[in-house]
Amino acid sequence: MLNQGLTLTLAGMATVFCFLVLLVLVMSVSSRIILRFARDEEPVLSVSKRRNSDPEISVAIAAAAAAAKKKGKL
């Protein structure tokens, strides 16, 4: 009886180990495939890093944020 339990435990652990190895292999291959065909897009710059930012727009946004915060909406 103890021998059957040990055999069943080892069979279950071997099955899970094989599944996890297969999962890692599939994920690695799919990652390489996706990265090969992915488009390289330019990152979006934040407002503070843009070169053509208008100070009037920044002041208007700050005023709107302050007004919203004062009303409790932000």
N, C-alpha and C positions, 0 to 999 in steps of 0.2 A: 504494500500500500504506500509506504513512504517512497519507494523507488518510482512508482508511477507519478506521484506528486512532483518529485524532483525532475523527472523526464518532461512532464507537462510544463513545469516552470521554465526549464531551459529552452524548450521549443517555443514558448511564448516570448521569452526574452530575445531569442534569435530572430523571430519574426519581426518584432518591433525594431531591432537593430537594423535588419535589412531594409525595412521600410524607411527608417530615418536616413540611411545612407542613400537610398534611391531618391528621397526627397531633396537632399542636399545636392545631388548631382543634377536633378531636373531644374532646381532653382538656379544653379550656377550656369547651366547651358542657356536657360531662358533669359537670364540677365545679360549674358554676352550677346545673344541675338537681339534683344531690345536695345542695348547700347549701340549696336552696330547700325541699326536703322533709325535711331532717334535723331531728331533734328536738333542742331545746335542753335538755340535762340539766344538773342542778346538779353542779358538780365535787365529788369526794369529798375531804373534808378529811383531812389527816394527823392522827395521834394528838396531836401537839403543838399543833395548832390547834383542836381540839375544845373547846368550852366546858364540857361536862359530863364531863371526864375525871376519873377517880377515881385519886387518888394511890396507893391500895393496889394497884390493878391495874398501874400503872406499875412499882411496886416488885416485884411478882410476875413481871412480864415481864423486868425487868432481872435478877432472880435466876435465872430459868430460862435466860436467854441466857448468864449468867456460868457456870452449871453446864454448859451444853452446850459452851461454849468451853473449859472446863477439861478436859472429856472428849475434846475434839478433834473434836466433831461440827459445830462452827460455824466 
